[in-house]
Amino acid sequence: MRRLNWPLWTGFLLSLAAFFSYFLFFYQFPITRDVPWVSFLLFAVAIVLLIVGLRRAQRKVVPWIVTIAGTGVAVFFCLAVLVATRQLPPSAGAPDVGQKAPDFTLPDTARHPVTLSALVAQPNTKGVLLVFYRGYW
C-alpha cells in the first residue's frame, strides 16, 4: 500500500503559499516588502521539504516534476522581486545631490503641515537634511 508523501506535497504547497502570500499579505508592510525575508524563509523550508520528499519517494517521475515546479516558483519569485525591481527607471524629476530642493509642504508626525521654507527660516538653522526612502508605497 502506498503512503502519501507528505513532505513533497507540503513543500509544494508551501512554495505556492510563499509566492502568493507576499503579493497578498506581506507586500503591505515595509519590513517585509522591501526585503521579503519571510518569503525567503518559507521558500527555504519548502525546498528542504521538497528534497526530503523527493528522496523519500519510491517512484521518481511525479516527485521530480513536483520538486522542479516548487523550486521553479521560488526561482521565479527571486528573479521577479530582486532582479526585476532593479530595472525600475530612475525618477526624472528628482533633484540631484547638492541641488536646491523645491519648496513643498508635507504633514509631520502630528499631521500638521510643515513647509521646507519654514524649516529653513527657523533661527539657528544651517540647513535641512532631506532623506528619501525608496519604497513601493
N, CA, C and O atoms as a printed pandas DataFrame, in Angstrom:
     atom_number atom_name residue_name chain_id  residue_number  x_coord  y_coord  z_coord
0              1         N          MET        A               1    0.841   -1.181    0.000
1              2        CA          MET        A               1    0.000    0.000    0.000
2              3         C          MET        A               1    0.890    1.249    0.000
3              4         O          MET        A               1    1.848    1.337    0.767
4              5         N          ARG        A               2    0.566    2.199   -0.857
5              6        CA          ARG        A               2    1.374    3.417   -0.976
6              7         C          ARG        A               2    0.939    4.452    0.046
7              8         O          ARG        A               2   -0.252    4.656    0.285
8              9         N          ARG        A               3    1.916    5.091    0.633
9             10        CA          ARG        A               3    1.651    6.162    1.588
10            11         C          ARG        A               3    1.743    7.504    0.874
11            12         O          ARG        A               3    2.417    7.649   -0.145
12            13         N          LEU        A               4    1.055    8.461    1.435
13            14        CA          LEU        A               4    1.130    9.819    0.909
14            15         C          LEU        A               4    2.497   10.404    1.258
15            16         O          LEU        A               4    2.929   10.328    2.408
16            17         N          ASN        A               5    3.155   10.969    0.303
17            18        CA          ASN        A               5    4.464   11.579    0.510
18            19         C          ASN        A               5    4.229   13.018    1.009
19            20         O          ASN        A               5    4.295   13.971    0.232
20            21         N          TRP        A               6    3.954   13.159    2.310
21            22        CA          TRP        A               6    3.578   14.458    2.851
22            23         C          TRP        A               6    4.676   15.507    2.760
23            24         O          TRP        A               6    4.340   16.672    2.548
24            25         N          PRO        A               7    5.983   15.186    2.906
25            26        CA          PRO        A               7    6.970   16.275    2.768
26            27         C          PRO        A               7    6.983   16.876    1.362
27            28         O          PRO        A               7    7.166   18.081    1.195
28            29         N          LEU        A               8    6.791   16.036    0.371
29            30        CA          LEU        A               8    6.800   16.524   -1.014
30            31         C          LEU        A               8    5.637   17.476   -1.259
31            32         O          LEU        A               8    5.830   18.580   -1.768
32            33         N          TRP        A               9    4.440   17.054   -0.900
33            34        CA          TRP        A               9    3.263   17.873   -1.172
34            35         C          TRP        A               9    3.179   19.076   -0.239
35            36         O          TRP        A               9    2.679   20.128   -0.637
36            37         N          THR        A              10    3.651   18.939    0.972
37            38        CA          THR        A              10    3.696   20.089    1.881
38            39         C          THR        A              10    4.690   21.131    1.370
39            40         O          THR        A              10    4.413   22.330    1.422
40            41         N          GLY        A              11    5.839   20.682    0.879
41            42        CA          GLY        A              11    6.820   21.604    0.312
42            43         C          GLY        A              11    6.293   22.328   -0.904
43            44         O          GLY        A              11    6.536   23.522   -1.079
44            45         N          PHE        A              12    5.564   21.599   -1.757
45            46        CA          PHE        A              12    4.998   22.231   -2.948
46            47         C          PHE        A              12    3.945   23.269   -2.566
47            48         O          PHE        A              12    3.949   24.383   -3.089
48            49         N          LEU        A              13    3.041   22.900   -1.652
49            50        CA          LEU        A              13    2.021   23.849   -1.214
50            51         C          LEU        A              13    2.631   25.040   -0.472
51            52         O          LEU        A              13    2.138   26.162   -0.587
52            53         N          LEU        A              14    3.696   24.800    0.282
53            54        CA          LEU        A              14    4.365   25.890    0.987
54            55         C          LEU        A              14    5.055   26.845    0.015
55            56         O          LEU        A              14    5.085   28.053    0.253
56            57         N          SER        A              15    5.608   26.318   -1.074
57            58        CA          SER        A              15    6.227   27.210   -2.066
58            59         C          SER        A              15    5.164   28.071   -2.745
59            60         O          SER        A              15    5.405   29.246   -3.023
60            61         N          LEU        A              16    3.999   27.499   -3.012
61            62        CA          LEU        A              16    2.913   28.307   -3.579
62            63         C          LEU        A              16    2.418   29.333   -2.566
63            64         O          LEU        A              16    2.131   30.475   -2.925
64            65         N          ALA        A              17    2.318   28.927   -1.297
65            66        CA          ALA        A              17    1.877   29.856   -0.253
66            67         C          ALA        A              17    2.886   30.988   -0.063
67            68         O          ALA        A              17    2.494   32.135    0.152
68            69         N          ALA        A              18    4.173   30.679   -0.141
69            70        CA          ALA        A              18    5.191   31.723   -0.001
70            71         C          ALA        A              18    5.094   32.722   -1.147
71            72         O          ALA        A              18    5.255   33.924   -0.937
72            73         N          PHE        A              19    4.833   32.237   -2.344
73            74        CA          PHE        A              19    4.724   33.117   -3.510
74            75         C          PHE        A              19    3.518   34.039   -3.382
75            76         O          PHE        A              19    3.648   35.258   -3.492
76            77         N          PHE        A              20    2.352   33.459   -3.150
77            78        CA          PHE        A              20    1.129   34.261   -3.132
78            79         C          PHE        A              20    0.992   35.100   -1.862
79            80         O          PHE        A              20    0.388   36.172   -1.903
80            81         N          SER        A              21    1.532   34.641   -0.747
81            82        CA          SER        A              21    1.396   35.406    0.490
82            83         C          SER        A              21    2.167   36.719    0.429
83            84         O          SER        A              21    1.782   37.691    1.079
84            85         N          TYR        A              22    3.248   36.760   -0.342
85            86        CA          TYR        A              22    3.978   38.026   -0.468
86            87         C          TYR        A              22    3.100   39.074   -1.140
87            88         O          TYR        A              22    2.995   40.201   -0.656
88            89         N          PHE        A              23    2.474   38.711   -2.243
89            90        CA          PHE        A              23    1.690   39.685   -3.007
90            91         C          PHE        A              23    0.330   39.975   -2.363
91            92         O          PHE        A              23   -0.237   41.047   -2.573
92            93         N          LEU        A              24   -0.190   39.030   -1.585
93            94        CA          LEU        A              24   -1.500   39.234   -0.975
94            95         C          LEU        A              24   -1.428   39.795    0.444
95            96         O          LEU        A              24   -2.371   40.443    0.897
96            97         N          PHE        A              25   -0.321   39.553    1.152
97            98        CA          PHE        A              25   -0.261   39.973    2.555
98            99         C          PHE        A              25    1.008   40.742    2.903
99           100         O          PHE        A              25    0.928   41.879    3.369
100          101         N          PHE        A              26    2.171   40.147    2.686
101          102        CA          PHE        A              26    3.425   40.737    3.151
102          103         C          PHE        A              26    3.811   42.004    2.399
103          104         O          PHE        A              26    4.643   42.772    2.883
104          105         N          TYR        A              27    3.232   42.240    1.238
105          106        CA          TYR        A              27    3.521   43.439    0.456
106          107         C          TYR        A              27    3.039   44.700    1.177
107          108         O          TYR        A              27    3.499   45.801    0.871
108          109         N          GLN        A              28    2.125   44.548    2.124
109          110        CA          GLN        A              28    1.536   45.696    2.813
110          111         C          GLN        A              28    2.470   46.330    3.833
111          112         O          GLN        A              28    2.286   47.494    4.188
112          113         N          PHE        A              29    3.462   45.597    4.312
113          114        CA          PHE        A              29    4.310   46.072    5.397
114          115         C          PHE        A              29    5.718   46.369    4.888
115          116         O          PHE        A              29    6.308   45.528    4.210
116          117         N          PRO        A              30    6.274   47.543    5.198
117          118        CA          PRO        A              30    7.613   47.883    4.702
118          119         C          PRO        A              30    8.699   46.904    5.133
119          120         O          PRO        A              30    9.659   46.691    4.392
120          121         N          ILE        A              31    8.568   46.303    6.316
121          122        CA          ILE        A              31    9.622   45.412    6.799
122          123         C          ILE        A              31    9.691   44.118    5.970
123          124         O          ILE        A              31   10.751   43.498    5.883
124          125         N          THR        A              32    8.594   43.719    5.375
125          126        CA          THR        A              32    8.603   42.513    4.541
126          127         C          THR        A              32    8.441   42.825    3.065
127          128         O          THR        A              32    8.561   41.924    2.234
128          129         N          ARG        A              33    8.173   44.073    2.716
129          130        CA          ARG        A              33    8.025   44.435    1.312
130          131         C          ARG        A              33    9.383   44.710    0.671
131          132         O          ARG        A              33    9.673   44.210   -0.415
132          133         N          ASP        A              34   10.198   45.491    1.335
133          134        CA          ASP        A              34   11.465   45.890    0.733
134          135         C          ASP        A              34   12.447   44.726    0.641
135          136         O          ASP        A              34   13.119   44.561   -0.377
136          137         N          VAL        A              35   12.534   43.931    1.682
137          138        CA          VAL        A              35   13.338   42.702    1.661
138          139         C          VAL        A              35   12.398   41.585    2.098
139          140         O          VAL        A              35   12.085   41.475    3.284
140          141         N          PRO        A              36   11.944   40.759    1.166
141          142        CA          PRO        A              36   10.939   39.749    1.512
142          143         C          PRO        A              36   11.526   38.568    2.276
143          144         O          PRO        A              36   11.542   37.447    1.768
144          145         N          TRP        A              37   12.005   38.810    3.482
145          146        CA          TRP        A              37   12.704   37.781    4.246
146          147         C          TRP        A              37   11.774   36.664    4.691
147          148         O          TRP        A              37   12.205   35.516    4.802
148          149         N          VAL        A              38   10.509   36.972    4.948
149          150        CA          VAL        A              38    9.577   35.918    5.347
150          151         C          VAL        A              38    9.347   34.965    4.180
151          152         O          VAL        A              38    9.295   33.749    4.364
152          153         N          SER        A              39    9.210   35.517    2.992
153          154        CA          SER        A              39    9.030   34.662    1.811
154          155         C          SER        A              39   10.280   33.827    1.549
155          156         O          SER        A              39   10.178   32.654    1.189
156          157         N          PHE        A              40   11.455   34.422    1.727
157          158        CA          PHE        A              40   12.694   33.644    1.554
158          159         C          PHE        A              40   12.762   32.497    2.555
159          160         O          PHE        A              40   13.169   31.388    2.207
160          161         N          LEU        A              41   12.365   32.761    3.792
161          162        CA          LEU        A              41   12.369   31.716    4.810
162          163         C          LEU        A              41   11.376   30.605    4.462
163          164         O          LEU        A              41   11.686   29.422    4.606
164          165         N          LEU        A              42   10.189   30.986    4.007
165          166        CA          LEU        A              42    9.200   29.989    3.606
166          167         C          LEU        A              42    9.689   29.178    2.404
167          168         O          LEU        A              42    9.478   27.966    2.345
168          169         N          PHE        A              43   10.337   29.836    1.454
169          170        CA          PHE        A              43   10.880   29.113    0.299
170          171         C          PHE        A              43   11.982   28.145    0.715
171          172         O          PHE        A              43   12.079   27.044    0.173
172          173         N          ALA        A              44   12.812   28.548    1.673
173          174        CA          ALA        A              44   13.882   27.658    2.135
174          175         C          ALA        A              44   13.301   26.401    2.780
175          176         O          ALA        A              44   13.765   25.292    2.514
176          177         N          VAL        A              45   12.291   26.575    3.623
177          178        CA          VAL        A              45   11.650   25.416    4.251
178          179         C          VAL        A              45   10.965   24.557    3.193
179          180         O          VAL        A              45   11.013   23.329    3.262
180          181         N          ALA        A              46   10.332   25.196    2.219
181          182        CA          ALA        A              46    9.654   24.454    1.155
182          183         C          ALA        A              46   10.638   23.631    0.337
183          184         O          ALA        A              46   10.344   22.485   -0.004
184          185         N          ILE        A              47   11.793   24.188    0.019
185          186        CA          ILE        A              47   12.776   23.455   -0.784
186          187         C          ILE        A              47   13.346   22.293    0.008
187          188         O          ILE        A              47   13.586   21.223   -0.551
188          189         N          VAL        A              48   13.566   22.486    1.298
189          190        CA          VAL        A              48   14.036   21.371    2.134
190          191         C          VAL        A              48   12.996   20.251    2.136
191          192         O          VAL        A              48   13.342   19.079    1.988
192          193         N          LEU        A              49   11.728   20.610    2.304
193          194        CA          LEU        A              49   10.675   19.600    2.288
194          195         C          LEU        A              49   10.569   18.918    0.924
195          196         O          LEU        A              49   10.329   17.712    0.857
196          197         N          LEU        A              50   10.739   19.657   -0.143
197          198        CA          LEU        A              50   10.702   19.062   -1.478
198          199         C          LEU        A              50   11.835   18.058   -1.671
199          200         O          LEU        A              50   11.630   16.989   -2.245
200          201         N          ILE        A              51   13.012   18.398   -1.201
201          202        CA          ILE        A              51   14.151   17.479   -1.339
202          203         C          ILE        A              51   13.947   16.234   -0.482
203          204         O          ILE        A              51   14.240   15.123   -0.925
204          205         N          VAL        A              52   13.448   16.412    0.739
205          206        CA          VAL        A              52   13.172   15.259    1.599
206          207         C          VAL        A              52   12.106   14.375    0.955
207          208         O          VAL        A              52   12.225   13.150    0.961
208          209         N          GLY        A              53   11.071   14.992    0.404
209          210        CA          GLY        A              53   10.024   14.217   -0.265
210          211         C          GLY        A              53   10.522   13.513   -1.502
211          212         O          GLY        A              53   10.092   12.397   -1.792
212          213         N          LEU        A              54   11.418   14.138   -2.237
213          214        CA          LEU        A              54   11.986   13.500   -3.433
214          215         C          LEU        A              54   12.829   12.302   -3.043
215          216         O          LEU        A              54   12.754   11.256   -3.689
216          217         N          ARG        A              55   13.619   12.435   -2.012
217          218        CA          ARG        A              55   14.460   11.310   -1.561
218          219         C          ARG        A              55   13.621   10.187   -0.973
219          220         O          ARG        A              55   14.014    9.023   -1.040
220          221         N          ARG        A              56   12.487   10.516   -0.406
221          222        CA          ARG        A              56   11.629    9.524    0.224
222          223         C          ARG        A              56   10.777    8.761   -0.794
223          224         O          ARG        A              56   10.320    7.654   -0.512
224          225         N          ALA        A              57   10.565    9.339   -1.960
225          226        CA          ALA        A              57    9.652    8.754   -2.955
226          227         C          ALA        A              57   10.191    7.443   -3.503
227          228         O          ALA        A              57   11.395    7.274   -3.697
228          229         N          GLN        A              58    9.263    6.515   -3.749
229          230        CA          GLN        A              58    9.639    5.233   -4.332
230          231         C          GLN        A              58    9.656    5.330   -5.853
231          232         O          GLN        A              58   10.579    4.836   -6.501
232          233         N          ARG        A              59    8.661    5.951   -6.404
233          234        CA          ARG        A              59    8.644    6.227   -7.840
234          235         C          ARG        A              59    9.074    7.672   -8.009
235          236         O          ARG        A              59    8.642    8.535   -7.245
236          237         N          LYS        A              60    9.905    7.949   -8.980
237          238        CA          LYS        A              60   10.565    9.263   -9.023
238          239         C          LYS        A              60   10.009   10.236  -10.058
239          240         O          LYS        A              60   10.391   11.406  -10.021
240          241         N          VAL        A              61    9.145    9.839  -10.965
241          242        CA          VAL        A              61    8.738   10.743  -12.043
242          243         C          VAL        A              61    7.898   11.907  -11.508
243          244         O          VAL        A              61    8.253   13.067  -11.717
244          245         N          VAL        A              62    6.811   11.618  -10.834
245          246        CA          VAL        A              62    5.949   12.689  -10.313
246          247         C          VAL        A              62    6.671   13.517   -9.255
247          248         O          VAL        A              62    6.567   14.744   -9.286
248          249         N          PRO        A              63    7.398   12.904   -8.319
249          250        CA          PRO        A              63    8.130   13.738   -7.345
250          251         C          PRO        A              63    9.153   14.670   -7.991
251          252         O          PRO        A              63    9.343   15.790   -7.516
252          253         N          TRP        A              64    9.811   14.237   -9.058
253          254        CA          TRP        A              64   10.743   15.134   -9.750
254          255         C          TRP        A              64    9.994   16.323  -10.352
255          256         O          TRP        A              64   10.464   17.459  -10.277
256          257         N          ILE        A              65    8.846   16.064  -10.938
257          258        CA          ILE        A              65    8.070   17.150  -11.546
258          259         C          ILE        A              65    7.609   18.137  -10.470
259          260         O          ILE        A              65    7.691   19.351  -10.656
260          261         N          VAL        A              66    7.129   17.610   -9.352
261          262        CA          VAL        A              66    6.659   18.474   -8.263
262          263         C          VAL        A              66    7.822   19.262   -7.665
263          264         O          VAL        A              66    7.674   20.444   -7.357
264          265         N          THR        A              67    8.978   18.616   -7.498
265          266        CA          THR        A              67   10.145   19.310   -6.943
266          267         C          THR        A              67   10.635   20.408   -7.876
267          268         O          THR        A              67   10.971   21.503   -7.423
268          269         N          ILE        A              68   10.677   20.129   -9.159
269          270        CA          ILE        A              68   11.112   21.147  -10.128
270          271         C          ILE        A              68   10.107   22.298  -10.183
271          272         O          ILE        A              68   10.501   23.460  -10.286
272          273         N          ALA        A              69    8.812   21.980  -10.115
273          274        CA          ALA        A              69    7.801   23.035  -10.143
274          275         C          ALA        A              69    7.889   23.912   -8.887
275          276         O          ALA        A              69    7.822   25.138   -8.986
276          277         N          GLY        A              70    8.038   23.298   -7.716
277          278        CA          GLY        A              70    8.139   24.072   -6.480
278          279         C          GLY        A              70    9.389   24.928   -6.427
279          280         O          GLY        A              70    9.350   26.074   -5.978
280          281         N          THR        A              71   10.506   24.364   -6.893
281          282        CA          THR        A              71   11.749   25.130   -6.941
282          283         C          THR        A              71   11.662   26.227   -8.000
283          284         O          THR        A              71   12.210   27.315   -7.822
284          285         N          GLY        A              72   10.975   25.936   -9.097
285          286        CA          GLY        A              72   10.783   26.942  -10.142
286          287         C          GLY        A              72   10.001   28.136   -9.658
287          288         O          GLY        A              72   10.287   29.267  -10.052
288          289         N          VAL        A              73    9.020   27.905   -8.811
289          290        CA          VAL        A              73    8.252   29.005   -8.220
290          291         C          VAL        A              73    9.175   29.895   -7.384
291          292         O          VAL        A              73    9.085   31.121   -7.440
292          293         N          ALA        A              74   10.062   29.265   -6.609
293          294        CA          ALA        A              74   10.995   30.034   -5.776
294          295         C          ALA        A              74   11.968   30.836   -6.633
295          296         O          ALA        A              74   12.242   31.999   -6.336
296          297         N          VAL        A              75   12.487   30.227   -7.686
297          298        CA          VAL        A              75   13.431   30.927   -8.572
298          299         C          VAL        A              75   12.737   32.083   -9.283
299          300         O          VAL        A              75   13.299   33.173   -9.390
300          301         N          PHE        A              76   11.524   31.853   -9.767
301          302        CA          PHE        A              76   10.775   32.920  -10.435
302          303         C          PHE        A              76   10.521   34.084   -9.482
303          304         O          PHE        A              76   10.637   35.246   -9.870
304          305         N          PHE        A              77   10.173   33.767   -8.228
305          306        CA          PHE        A              77    9.937   34.818   -7.239
306          307         C          PHE        A              77   11.200   35.650   -7.023
307          308         O          PHE        A              77   11.150   36.880   -7.012
308          309         N          CYS        A              78   12.321   34.970   -6.854
309          310        CA          CYS        A              78   13.580   35.693   -6.623
310          311         C          CYS        A              78   13.934   36.574   -7.808
311          312         O          CYS        A              78   14.378   37.708   -7.631
312          313         N          LEU        A              79   13.740   36.059   -9.016
313          314        CA          LEU        A              79   14.023   36.872  -10.200
314          315         C          LEU        A              79   13.058   38.045  -10.306
315          316         O          LEU        A              79   13.469   39.162  -10.620
316          317         N          ALA        A              80   11.793   37.800  -10.049
317          318        CA          ALA        A              80   10.792   38.859  -10.187
318          319         C          ALA        A              80   10.971   39.943   -9.139
319          320         O          ALA        A              80   10.873   41.128   -9.457
320          321         N          VAL        A              81   11.229   39.561   -7.902
321          322        CA          VAL        A              81   11.286   40.552   -6.830
322          323         C          VAL        A              81   12.645   41.231   -6.740
323          324         O          VAL        A              81   12.717   42.445   -6.544
324          325         N          LEU        A              82   13.712   40.474   -6.879
325          326        CA          LEU        A              82   15.043   41.049   -6.666
326          327         C          LEU        A              82   15.671   41.632   -7.923
327          328         O          LEU        A              82   16.274   42.703   -7.868
328          329         N          VAL        A              83   15.543   40.957   -9.037
329          330        CA          VAL        A              83   16.207   41.417  -10.257
330          331         C          VAL        A              83   15.344   42.419  -11.016
331          332         O          VAL        A              83   15.834   43.463  -11.449
332          333         N          ALA        A              84   14.076   42.108  -11.177
333          334        CA          ALA        A              84   13.215   42.987  -11.976
334          335         C          ALA        A              84   12.997   44.341  -11.321
335          336         O          ALA        A              84   12.834   45.338  -12.024
336          337         N          THR        A              85   12.990   44.404   -9.980
337          338        CA          THR        A              85   12.803   45.706   -9.340
338          339         C          THR        A              85   14.015   46.613   -9.518
339          340         O          THR        A              85   13.899   47.832   -9.387
340          341         N          ARG        A              86   15.153   46.044   -9.810
341          342        CA          ARG        A              86   16.336   46.880  -10.094
342          343         C          ARG        A              86   16.231   47.532  -11.470
343          344         O          ARG        A              86   16.967   48.473  -11.764
344          345         N          GLN        A              87   15.337   47.048  -12.304
345          346        CA          GLN        A              87   15.166   47.581  -13.646
346          347         C          GLN        A              87   14.183   48.755  -13.692
347          348         O          GLN        A              87   13.898   49.280  -14.768
348          349         N          LEU        A              88   13.663   49.168  -12.529
349          350        CA          LEU        A              88   12.753   50.305  -12.499
350          351         C          LEU        A              88   13.490   51.557  -12.964
351          352         O          LEU        A              88   14.644   51.773  -12.594
352          353         N          PRO        A              89   12.838   52.372  -13.762
353          354        CA          PRO        A              89   13.515   53.573  -14.264
354          355         C          PRO        A              89   13.736   54.590  -13.152
355          356         O          PRO        A              89   12.931   54.682  -12.225
356          357         N          PRO        A              90   14.827   55.355  -13.239
357          358        CA          PRO        A              90   15.058   56.394  -12.237
358          359         C          PRO        A              90   14.060   57.538  -12.411
359          360         O          PRO        A              90   13.514   57.743  -13.495
360          361         N          SER        A              91   13.837   58.259  -11.352
361          362        CA          SER        A              91   12.908   59.376  -11.395
362          363         C          SER        A              91   13.531   60.540  -12.147
363          364         O          SER        A              91   14.636   60.980  -11.829
364          365         N          ALA        A              92   12.818   61.031  -13.137
365          366        CA          ALA        A              92   13.336   62.139  -13.945
366          367         C          ALA        A              92   13.240   63.471  -13.201
367          368         O          ALA        A              92   14.016   64.387  -13.474
368          369         N          GLY        A              93   12.287   63.587  -12.256
369          370        CA          GLY        A              93   12.084   64.854  -11.570
370          371         C          GLY        A              93   12.792   64.978  -10.235
371          372         O          GLY        A              93   12.655   65.999   -9.561
372          373         N          ALA        A              94   13.540   63.969   -9.840
373          374        CA          ALA        A              94   14.214   64.016   -8.543
374          375         C          ALA        A              94   15.407   64.968   -8.597
375          376         O          ALA        A              94   16.139   64.979   -9.586
376          377         N          PRO        A              95   15.614   65.767   -7.545
377          378        CA          PRO        A              95   16.783   66.667   -7.542
378          379         C          PRO        A              95   18.079   65.877   -7.382
379          380         O          PRO        A              95   18.099   64.803   -6.782
380          381         N          ASP        A              96   19.147   66.425   -7.925
381          382        CA          ASP        A              96   20.459   65.811   -7.798
382          383         C          ASP        A              96   21.047   66.119   -6.422
383          384         O          ASP        A              96   20.551   66.985   -5.701
384          385         N          VAL        A              97   22.093   65.409   -6.077
385          386        CA          VAL        A              97   22.768   65.646   -4.808
386          387         C          VAL        A              97   23.369   67.049   -4.837
387          388         O          VAL        A              97   24.061   67.421   -5.785
388          389         N          GLY        A              98   23.096   67.818   -3.793
389          390        CA          GLY        A              98   23.615   69.176   -3.708
390          391         C          GLY        A              98   22.714   70.222   -4.346
391          392         O          GLY        A              98   22.907   71.415   -4.115
392          393         N          GLN        A              99   21.760   69.817   -5.121
393          394        CA          GLN        A              99   20.847   70.744   -5.783
394          395         C          GLN        A              99   19.803   71.231   -4.784
395          396         O          GLN        A              99   19.375   70.477   -3.911
396          397         N          LYS        A             100   19.389   72.506   -4.915
397          398        CA          LYS        A             100   18.388   73.055   -4.015
398          399         C          LYS        A             100   17.048   72.392   -4.302
399          400         O          LYS        A             100   16.607   72.306   -5.448
400          401         N          ALA        A             101   16.413   71.926   -3.227
401          402        CA          ALA        A             101   15.124   71.241   -3.365
402          403         C          ALA        A             101   14.007   72.262   -3.544
403          404         O          ALA        A             101   14.068   73.344   -2.959
404          405         N          PRO        A             102   13.013   71.949   -4.322
405          406        CA          PRO        A             102   11.868   72.865   -4.447
406          407         C          PRO        A             102   11.078   72.898   -3.140
407          408         O          PRO        A             102   11.091   71.938   -2.370
408          409         N          ASP        A             103   10.399   74.000   -2.906
409          410        CA          ASP        A             103    9.622   74.128   -1.679
410          411         C          ASP        A             103    8.414   73.189   -1.747
411          412         O          ASP        A             103    7.776   73.048   -2.790
412          413         N          PHE        A             104    8.122   72.563   -0.629
413          414        CA          PHE        A             104    6.982   71.644   -0.562
414          415         C          PHE        A             104    6.407   71.675    0.843
415          416         O          PHE        A             104    7.037   72.153    1.787
416          417         N          THR        A             105    5.202   71.155    0.955
417          418        CA          THR        A             105    4.512   71.064    2.239
418          419         C          THR        A             105    4.089   69.612    2.451
419          420         O          THR        A             105    3.461   68.999    1.588
420          421         N          LEU        A             106    4.448   69.076    3.624
421          422        CA          LEU        A             106    4.075   67.715    3.999
422          423         C          LEU        A             106    3.618   67.695    5.448
423          424         O          LEU        A             106    4.011   68.561    6.230
424          425         N          PRO        A             107    2.803   66.729    5.815
425          426        CA          PRO        A             107    2.391   66.651    7.231
426          427         C          PRO        A             107    3.500   66.050    8.088
427          428         O          PRO        A             107    4.225   65.154    7.656
428          429         N          ASP        A             108    3.616   66.569    9.328
429          430        CA          ASP        A             108    4.576   65.983   10.258
430          431         C          ASP        A             108    3.923   64.812   10.986
431          432         O          ASP        A             108    2.842   64.370   10.597
432          433         N          THR        A             109    4.562   64.309   12.030
433          434        CA          THR        A             109    4.039   63.145   12.740
434          435         C          THR        A             109    2.728   63.432   13.457
435          436         O          THR        A             109    1.963   62.512   13.745
436          437         N          ALA        A             110    2.463   64.713   13.748
437          438        CA          ALA        A             110    1.205   65.107   14.382
438          439         C          ALA        A             110    0.173   65.547   13.347
439          440         O          ALA        A             110   -0.874   66.084   13.711
440          441         N          ARG        A             111    0.448   65.332   12.088
441          442        CA          ARG        A             111   -0.439   65.684   10.968
442          443         C          ARG        A             111   -0.614   67.193   10.766
443          444         O          ARG        A             111   -1.613   67.631   10.195
444          445         N          HIS        A             112    0.363   67.994   11.237
445          446        CA          HIS        A             112    0.356   69.434   10.987
446          447         C          HIS        A             112    1.201   69.700    9.751
447          448         O          HIS        A             112    2.266   69.100    9.602
448          449         N          PRO        A             113    0.756   70.581    8.858
449          450        CA          PRO        A             113    1.535   70.850    7.652
450          451         C          PRO        A             113    2.839   71.603    7.974
451          452         O          PRO        A             113    2.849   72.551    8.759
452          453         N          VAL        A             114    3.910   71.161    7.361
453          454        CA          VAL        A             114    5.225   71.774    7.545
454          455         C          VAL        A             114    5.802   72.034    6.150
455          456         O          VAL        A             114    5.813   71.143    5.301
456          457         N          THR        A             115    6.279   73.257    5.924
457          458        CA          THR        A             115    6.895   73.577    4.635
458          459         C          THR        A             115    8.406   73.608    4.781
459          460         O          THR        A             115    8.940   73.897    5.853
460          461         N          LEU        A             116    9.069   73.311    3.706
461          462        CA          LEU        A             116   10.529   73.326    3.706
462          463         C          LEU        A             116   11.053   74.732    3.970
463          464         O          LEU        A             116   12.019   74.908    4.714
464          465         N          SER        A             117   10.427   75.723    3.369
465          466        CA          SER        A             117   10.895   77.103    3.573
466          467         C          SER        A             117   10.756   77.535    5.034
467          468         O          SER        A             117   11.580   78.311    5.519
468          469         N          ALA        A             118    9.728   77.048    5.750
469          470        CA          ALA        A             118    9.569   77.389    7.168
470          471         C          ALA        A             118   10.654   76.730    8.009
471          472         O          ALA        A             118   11.125   77.320    8.981
472          473         N          LEU        A             119   11.053   75.520    7.650
473          474        CA          LEU        A             119   12.129   74.854    8.386
474          475         C          LEU        A             119   13.464   75.566    8.190
475          476         O          LEU        A             119   14.240   75.705    9.136
476          477         N          VAL        A             120   13.729   76.011    6.981
477          478        CA          VAL        A             120   14.993   76.695    6.693
478          479         C          VAL        A             120   15.020   78.073    7.346
479          480         O          VAL        A             120   16.088   78.552    7.727
480          481         N          ALA        A             121   13.857   78.718    7.482
481          482        CA          ALA        A             121   13.791   80.080    8.029
482          483         C          ALA        A             121   13.866   80.116    9.555
483          484         O          ALA        A             121   13.955   81.204   10.125
484          485         N          GLN        A             122   13.835   78.973   10.235
485          486        CA          GLN        A             122   13.911   78.983   11.695
486          487         C          GLN        A             122   15.272   79.505   12.145
487          488         O          GLN        A             122   16.273   79.302   11.459
488          489         N          PRO        A             123   15.314   80.187   13.312
489          490        CA          PRO        A             123   16.594   80.716   13.802
490          491         C          PRO        A             123   17.563   79.584   14.130
491          492         O          PRO        A             123   17.155   78.495   14.534
492          493         N          ASN        A             124   18.849   79.864   13.950
493          494        CA          ASN        A             124   19.945   78.919   14.214
494          495         C          ASN        A             124   19.875   77.662   13.350
495          496         O          ASN        A             124   20.361   76.603   13.747
496          497         N          THR        A             125   19.273   77.782   12.172
497          498        CA          THR        A             125   19.193   76.640   11.260
498          499         C          THR        A             125   20.201   76.844   10.136
499          500         O          THR        A             125   20.151   77.840    9.415
500          501         N          LYS        A             126   21.109   75.895    9.997
501          502        CA          LYS        A             126   22.111   75.970    8.928
502          503         C          LYS        A             126   21.625   75.292    7.658
503          504         O          LYS        A             126   22.137   75.563    6.572
504          505         N          GLY        A             127   20.652   74.422    7.787
505          506        CA          GLY        A             127   20.125   73.711    6.633
506          507         C          GLY        A             127   19.158   72.641    7.084
507          508         O          GLY        A             127   18.899   72.482    8.276
508          509         N          VAL        A             128   18.638   71.925    6.140
509          510        CA          VAL        A             128   17.687   70.847    6.413
510          511         C          VAL        A             128   18.168   69.618    5.674
511          512         O          VAL        A             128   18.526   69.687    4.498
512          513         N          LEU        A             129   18.174   68.514    6.357
513          514        CA          LEU        A             129   18.565   67.248    5.744
514          515         C          LEU        A             129   17.312   66.528    5.285
515          516         O          LEU        A             129   16.428   66.223    6.086
516          517         N          LEU        A             130   17.241   66.260    3.991
517          518        CA          LEU        A             130   16.122   65.517    3.431
518          519         C          LEU        A             130   16.580   64.084    3.169
519          520         O          LEU        A             130   17.618   63.858    2.548
520          521         N          VAL        A             131   15.810   63.140    3.639
521          522        CA          VAL        A             131   16.119   61.734    3.440
522          523         C          VAL        A             131   14.985   61.134    2.626
523          524         O          VAL        A             131   13.820   61.212    3.016
524          525         N          PHE        A             132   15.329   60.539    1.501
525          526        CA          PHE        A             132   14.337   59.908    0.641
526          527         C          PHE        A             132   14.464   58.404    0.769
527          528         O          PHE        A             132   15.537   57.838    0.559
528          529         N          TYR        A             133   13.363   57.762    1.113
529          530        CA          TYR        A             133   13.341   56.307    1.216
530          531         C          TYR        A             133   12.766   55.732   -0.067
531          532         O          TYR        A             133   11.693   56.132   -0.518
532          533         N          ARG        A             134   13.490   54.797   -0.640
533          534        CA          ARG        A             134   12.979   54.114   -1.823
534          535         C          ARG        A             134   11.961   53.090   -1.343
535          536         O          ARG        A             134   12.256   52.270   -0.474
536          537         N          GLY        A             135   10.799   53.140   -1.896
537          538        CA          GLY        A             135    9.777   52.195   -1.491
538          539         C          GLY        A             135    8.735   52.052   -2.578
539          540         O          GLY        A             135    8.848   52.638   -3.655
540          541         N          TYR        A             136    7.737   51.279   -2.283
541          542        CA          TYR        A             136    6.695   50.987   -3.261
542          543         C          TYR        A             136    5.354   51.589   -2.866
543          544         O          TYR        A             136    4.337   51.283   -3.490
544          545         N          TRP        A             137    5.330   52.424   -1.863
545          546        CA          TRP        A             137    4.058   52.932   -1.396
546          547         C          TRP        A             137    3.694   54.200   -2.064
547          548         O          TRP        A             137    2.639   54.767   -1.781
